[in-house]
Amino acid sequence: ADLFDGIVMAEQRFHGEGYQEGLAEGSHAGMAEGRRYGALHGARAGSEIGCYLGFALTWHCLLQKCTDEKNRKKIRALDSLIGMIQKFPYEDPTYDNLQEDLEKIRGKFKQVCSMLNIQSDFRIGAETSSLTF
């Protein structure tokens, strides 16, 4: 072994060690950040969908007593919204169409609100989530 090999190769060795340490630390930090991000956005989506379901079930109960054709259309739209929400894969974060299905639920919710002549504004803040009319 050459006496100068250790000195000449030190930069390459330290570069490799630093890379491995940085990779391990970055992976750990990325996992923690990913968990926080997932929990926050999962809670937001759950709150939003839960609000839609409560809204739809309440209106469905209110409109069941009315039997005219106009209200039957509203009830069918509410049934459709409730069905979409019930089929939503809450417990499968790897579901490929999660965002698309969530957008479809939002669209159906807006359609129902339009049929009921209700202005909808779903907001999620740091402290509360609300649906205002």
Sequence and secondary structure as in RCSB ss.txt:
>XXXX:A:sequence
ADLFDGIVMAEQRFHGEGYQEGLAEGSHAGMAEGRRYGALHGARAGSEIGCYLGFALTWHCLLQKCTDEKNRKKI
RALDSLIGMIQKFPYEDPTYDNLQEDLEKIRGKFKQVCSMLNIQSDFRIGAETSSLTF
>XXXX:A:secstr
  TTHHHHTHHHHHHHHHHHHHHHHHHHHHHHHHHHHHHHHHHHHHHHHHHHHHHHHHHHHHHTT  SHHHHHHH
HHHHHHHHHHHHS TT TT TTHHHHHHHHHHHHHHHHHHTT   EEEE SS EEEE 
